[in-house]
Amino acid sequence: MNWWTKFGCKLTGWSSTVLSQCSEASKCQLSKYTSALLILILIWGVTGFCFAQRNIGLPWWACCFVALFFITIVIMIERQIILTSEKTFSMVAFRAAIALVMAVIGSTIFDQTIFGKDIDKQMTNTIEEQVVDLTNQRVRIIDEKLTSLHLEIDSIDNINAELQADINANPFVTQKSVTTSQEKLVMPNGQIKTVSNPSVTTAQVVNPKQATLETNNRNLEMLREQEQNWMQKKQTVEEDARKECRASVGFLEELEAMWTIITTRKLAGAFYMVFFILLMSLEMFVVVSKMVDKECDYEAALKGAQKVRIAQFSNAFNRVKIQPV
């Protein structure tokens, strides 16, 4: 048994021991299944790699793991057909449904890569529309914030003007302080009485409104700094929005762009349909071969071995007598 046959057995799940006792017809059947599987493996390996690279943005080594995952799924699906001994309509219908889904997914991912530059051009127009909407929203929010800051600054300016006028007119104010001292007096009747003697002192101090004025000035500096920051944001809001939109392009947005290209350009639509039909045909290749080809001696050997084993088990069970408990 050559390496190709051994490789085909490993890939399809056929038994090399049984196949070694079969004719060349079974080996040719195995070779057909192996070739069909290798075609699907190559297609879905590339599909998985392109999907991980373009849509997920993984490094090349992680893309290889995704491609291996896609290949494993394809092999497991095809083995369900290859290792099925009975040919039924339900098997064909089920595989056709899976083939339809896989062909849509595969052709979409492939076309995203092939039409990559066209999708990028289409996405440029979409991004510009998003930038206009996002810029208008943010400019409106910034204008509302600036209006609120202007009102607050004007209010504090008016208060400061009044405070400054009062400070200019009265830089110093007279501050009175009252102190009380107690004195004990001896009354004529001999009793001692405590008498409180209040005393008032005056002093010239800086107008206390000066402290309020300084606090307001510090608040004004903070508000004007905030105003300056918002003005800078307003100047760069369009470019910031464009960067965000470009950095957040998702899979669905690219699908919408590709759908626009396919539906508006006849050549792109025709190419998509050709590639879709090709993938659909390749996906159905194994199951069609399974249904059209006659039963080979490998499958006959498996069925015969199954019948012999069932007969042996039945005879063995019939000889067993159930002993009463």
C-alpha positions as CSV (number, residue, x, y, z in Angstrom):
1,M,0.0,0.0,0.0
2,N,1.6,3.3,-1.1
3,W,1.7,6.5,0.8
4,W,-1.2,8.1,-1.1
5,T,-3.5,5.3,-0.1
6,K,-2.4,5.4,3.5
7,F,-2.8,9.2,3.5
8,G,-6.3,8.8,2.0
9,C,-7.2,6.3,4.7
10,K,-6.1,8.7,7.5
11,L,-8.0,11.6,5.9
12,T,-11.3,9.9,5.1
13,G,-11.4,7.5,8.0
14,W,-11.3,4.3,5.9
15,S,-9.7,1.2,7.4
16,S,-6.4,0.5,5.8
17,T,-6.6,-3.2,7.0
18,V,-9.9,-3.8,5.2
19,L,-8.8,-1.8,2.1
20,S,-5.6,-3.9,1.7
21,Q,-7.8,-6.9,1.0
22,C,-10.0,-5.1,-1.5
23,S,-9.6,-4.5,-5.3
24,E,-8.2,-1.6,-7.1
25,A,-11.7,-0.2,-7.6
26,S,-12.0,0.5,-3.9
27,K,-8.6,2.2,-4.0
28,C,-9.7,4.4,-6.9
29,Q,-12.8,5.3,-5.0
30,L,-10.7,6.3,-2.0
31,S,-8.5,8.3,-4.3
32,K,-11.5,10.2,-5.6
33,Y,-12.7,11.0,-2.0
34,T,-9.2,12.1,-1.0
35,S,-8.8,14.4,-4.0
36,A,-12.2,16.0,-3.3
37,L,-11.3,16.5,0.3
38,L,-8.0,18.0,-0.5
39,I,-9.7,20.6,-2.8
40,L,-12.0,21.6,0.0
41,I,-9.2,21.6,2.5
42,L,-7.2,24.1,0.3
43,I,-10.2,26.3,-0.3
44,W,-11.4,26.5,3.3
45,G,-7.8,26.8,4.6
46,V,-7.3,29.9,2.5
47,T,-10.9,31.1,3.4
48,G,-10.2,30.7,7.1
49,F,-6.8,32.5,6.9
50,C,-8.3,35.4,4.9
51,F,-11.2,35.7,7.3
52,A,-9.0,35.9,10.3
53,Q,-6.6,38.3,8.7
54,R,-9.1,40.8,7.2
55,N,-12.1,40.6,9.5
56,I,-10.5,39.7,12.9
57,G,-7.1,41.3,12.4
58,L,-5.1,38.4,13.9
59,P,-1.4,37.8,13.4
60,W,-0.3,35.3,10.8
61,W,0.3,32.5,13.3
62,A,-3.2,32.9,14.7
63,C,-4.6,33.0,11.2
64,C,-3.0,29.6,10.7
65,F,-4.9,28.3,13.7
66,V,-8.2,29.6,12.4
67,A,-7.4,28.0,9.0
68,L,-6.7,24.7,10.7
69,F,-10.1,25.1,12.6
70,F,-11.9,25.6,9.3
71,I,-10.1,22.6,7.7
72,T,-11.1,20.4,10.7
73,I,-14.7,21.3,10.4
74,V,-14.7,20.5,6.6
75,I,-13.1,17.1,7.2
76,M,-15.5,16.2,9.9
77,I,-18.5,17.1,7.7
78,E,-17.2,15.2,4.7
79,R,-16.5,12.1,6.8
80,Q,-20.2,12.0,7.7
81,I,-20.9,11.4,4.0
82,I,-17.9,9.2,3.1
83,L,-18.4,6.9,6.1
84,T,-22.1,6.5,5.6
85,S,-22.9,3.1,4.0
86,E,-26.5,3.7,3.2
87,K,-27.6,6.1,0.4
88,T,-30.6,8.1,1.5
89,F,-32.4,11.2,0.3
90,S,-32.2,12.7,3.8
91,M,-28.4,12.5,3.7
92,V,-28.3,14.4,0.4
93,A,-30.8,17.0,1.5
94,F,-28.9,17.6,4.8
95,R,-25.5,17.9,3.0
96,A,-27.1,20.2,0.3
97,A,-28.3,22.5,3.1
98,I,-24.8,22.6,4.7
99,A,-23.2,23.1,1.2
100,L,-25.5,26.0,0.5
101,V,-24.6,27.7,3.8
102,M,-20.9,27.0,3.4
103,A,-20.9,28.2,-0.3
104,V,-22.5,31.5,0.8
105,I,-20.0,32.0,3.6
106,G,-17.0,30.9,1.5
107,S,-17.9,33.1,-1.5
108,T,-18.6,36.0,0.8
109,I,-15.2,35.8,2.5
110,F,-13.3,35.2,-0.7
111,D,-15.1,38.1,-2.4
112,Q,-14.3,40.3,0.5
113,T,-10.6,39.6,-0.2
114,I,-10.8,39.8,-3.9
115,F,-12.9,43.0,-3.9
116,G,-10.9,44.4,-1.0
117,K,-9.8,47.6,-2.8
118,D,-13.3,48.2,-4.2
119,I,-14.8,47.6,-0.7
120,D,-12.3,50.1,0.7
121,K,-13.4,52.7,-1.8
122,Q,-17.0,52.1,-1.0
123,M,-16.3,52.2,2.7
124,T,-14.6,55.6,2.2
125,N,-17.9,57.1,1.0
126,T,-19.7,55.4,3.9
127,I,-17.2,56.6,6.4
128,E,-17.5,60.2,5.1
129,E,-21.3,60.0,5.6
130,Q,-20.7,58.7,9.1
131,V,-18.2,61.4,9.8
132,V,-20.7,64.1,8.8
133,D,-23.4,62.8,11.1
134,L,-21.0,62.2,14.0
135,T,-19.3,65.6,13.5
136,N,-22.7,67.4,13.6
137,Q,-23.7,65.6,16.8
138,R,-20.4,66.4,18.5
139,V,-20.3,70.0,17.4
140,R,-23.8,70.5,18.7
141,I,-22.8,69.0,22.1
142,I,-19.6,71.2,22.2
143,D,-21.6,74.3,21.3
144,E,-24.0,73.6,24.1
145,K,-21.1,73.1,26.5
146,L,-19.4,76.4,25.3
147,T,-22.7,78.3,25.7
148,S,-23.0,77.0,29.3
149,L,-19.4,78.0,30.0
150,H,-20.0,81.5,28.5
151,L,-23.0,82.1,30.7
152,E,-21.2,81.0,33.8
153,I,-18.1,83.1,32.9
154,D,-20.3,86.2,32.2
155,S,-22.1,85.7,35.5
156,I,-18.9,85.5,37.5
157,D,-17.5,88.5,35.6
158,N,-20.5,90.6,36.5
159,I,-20.2,89.6,40.2
160,N,-16.5,90.4,40.1
161,A,-17.2,93.8,38.6
162,E,-19.5,94.6,41.5
163,L,-17.0,93.2,44.1
164,Q,-14.2,95.2,42.5
165,A,-16.2,98.4,42.6
166,D,-17.0,97.9,46.2
167,I,-13.3,97.1,47.0
168,N,-12.1,100.2,45.1
169,A,-14.6,102.4,47.1
170,N,-13.8,100.7,50.4
171,P,-10.4,99.1,50.4
172,F,-10.5,98.9,54.2
173,V,-13.4,98.4,56.5
174,T,-13.7,99.0,60.2
175,Q,-14.0,95.9,62.2
176,K,-15.4,96.0,65.7
177,S,-14.6,93.5,68.3
178,V,-16.2,93.4,71.7
179,T,-14.5,91.9,74.8
180,T,-16.0,91.4,78.1
181,S,-14.2,91.5,81.4
182,Q,-15.6,90.5,84.8
183,E,-15.0,92.3,88.0
184,K,-16.1,91.4,91.5
185,L,-17.4,94.2,93.7
186,V,-18.2,94.2,97.4
187,M,-21.7,95.5,98.1
188,P,-22.6,97.6,101.2
189,N,-24.4,94.7,102.6
190,G,-21.2,92.7,102.4
191,Q,-22.2,90.6,99.4
192,I,-19.8,90.0,96.5
193,K,-21.3,90.8,93.1
194,T,-19.7,89.9,89.7
195,V,-20.0,92.7,87.2
196,S,-19.3,92.4,83.4
197,N,-17.5,95.3,81.8
198,P,-17.8,95.2,78.0
199,S,-15.2,97.0,75.9
200,V,-15.3,97.7,72.2
201,T,-12.2,97.9,70.0
202,T,-12.1,98.9,66.4
203,A,-9.5,98.1,63.7
204,Q,-9.0,98.8,60.0
205,V,-8.9,95.5,58.0
206,V,-8.8,94.7,54.3
207,N,-12.3,94.5,52.7
208,P,-13.3,90.8,53.1
209,K,-14.8,90.8,49.6
210,Q,-11.2,90.7,48.4
211,A,-11.1,87.0,49.3
212,T,-14.3,86.3,47.4
213,L,-12.9,88.2,44.4
214,E,-9.7,86.0,44.4
215,T,-11.7,82.8,44.7
216,N,-13.9,83.9,41.7
217,N,-10.8,84.7,39.7
218,R,-9.4,81.2,40.3
219,N,-12.8,79.8,39.2
220,L,-12.6,82.0,36.1
221,E,-9.2,80.6,35.2
222,M,-10.5,77.1,35.4
223,L,-13.6,77.9,33.3
224,R,-11.5,79.7,30.6
225,E,-9.1,76.7,30.5
226,Q,-12.1,74.4,30.0
227,E,-13.4,76.7,27.3
228,Q,-10.1,76.6,25.5
229,N,-10.0,72.8,25.6
230,W,-13.5,72.6,24.2
231,M,-12.5,75.1,21.4
232,Q,-9.6,72.9,20.5
233,K,-11.8,69.8,20.4
234,K,-14.2,71.7,18.1
235,Q,-11.3,72.4,15.7
236,T,-10.3,68.8,15.5
237,V,-13.7,67.1,15.9
238,E,-14.0,66.2,12.3
239,E,-10.6,64.6,12.0
240,D,-11.1,62.7,15.3
241,A,-14.5,61.4,14.1
242,R,-12.9,60.2,10.8
243,K,-10.1,58.3,12.7
244,E,-12.7,56.7,15.0
245,C,-14.9,55.6,12.0
246,R,-12.0,54.2,10.1
247,A,-10.7,52.3,13.2
248,S,-14.2,50.8,14.0
249,V,-15.1,49.4,10.6
250,G,-16.9,46.1,11.3
251,F,-17.7,42.9,9.4
252,L,-21.3,43.9,8.8
253,E,-20.3,47.2,7.4
254,E,-18.0,45.5,4.9
255,L,-20.8,43.1,4.0
256,E,-23.1,46.0,3.3
257,A,-20.4,47.6,1.1
258,M,-19.8,44.4,-0.7
259,W,-23.6,43.9,-1.2
260,T,-23.7,47.4,-2.7
261,I,-20.9,46.5,-5.1
262,I,-22.5,43.2,-6.1
263,T,-26.0,44.7,-6.7
264,T,-24.9,47.8,-8.5
265,R,-22.1,46.4,-10.7
266,K,-23.2,43.6,-13.0
267,L,-19.6,42.3,-13.5
268,A,-19.1,42.0,-9.7
269,G,-22.5,40.3,-9.3
270,A,-21.7,37.8,-12.1
271,F,-18.3,37.0,-10.6
272,Y,-19.9,36.4,-7.2
273,M,-22.5,34.0,-8.7
274,V,-19.8,32.1,-10.6
275,F,-17.7,31.7,-7.5
276,F,-20.8,30.7,-5.5
277,I,-21.8,28.0,-8.0
278,L,-18.2,26.8,-8.1
279,L,-18.1,26.4,-4.3
280,M,-21.5,24.9,-4.2
281,S,-20.4,22.3,-6.8
282,L,-17.3,21.5,-4.9
283,E,-19.2,21.1,-1.7
284,M,-21.6,18.7,-3.3
285,F,-18.9,16.8,-5.1
286,V,-18.4,14.1,-2.5
287,V,-22.1,13.5,-1.8
288,V,-22.8,13.3,-5.6
289,S,-20.0,10.8,-6.0
290,K,-21.3,8.8,-3.1
291,M,-24.8,8.7,-4.6
292,V,-23.8,8.1,-8.3
293,D,-21.0,5.6,-7.9
294,K,-21.9,1.9,-7.4
295,E,-21.0,0.2,-4.2
296,C,-17.4,-0.8,-4.1
297,D,-16.1,-4.0,-2.5
298,Y,-14.7,-2.0,0.4
299,E,-18.3,-1.0,1.4
300,A,-19.5,-4.5,0.6
301,A,-16.8,-5.9,2.9
302,L,-17.9,-3.6,5.7
303,K,-21.5,-4.6,5.3
304,G,-20.6,-8.3,5.1
305,A,-18.4,-8.1,8.2
306,Q,-21.2,-6.3,10.0
307,K,-23.7,-9.0,9.1
308,V,-21.3,-11.8,10.1
309,R,-20.6,-10.1,13.4
310,I,-24.4,-9.6,14.1
311,A,-25.0,-13.2,13.3
312,Q,-22.2,-14.3,15.6
313,F,-23.6,-12.2,18.4
314,S,-27.2,-13.5,17.8
315,N,-26.0,-17.1,17.9
316,A,-24.0,-16.5,21.1
317,F,-26.9,-14.9,22.8
318,N,-29.3,-17.6,21.8
319,R,-27.1,-20.2,23.4
320,V,-27.2,-18.4,26.7
321,K,-29.9,-19.8,29.0
322,I,-31.3,-17.5,31.6
323,Q,-31.0,-19.2,35.0
324,P,-33.8,-18.5,37.5
325,V,-32.7,-16.4,40.4
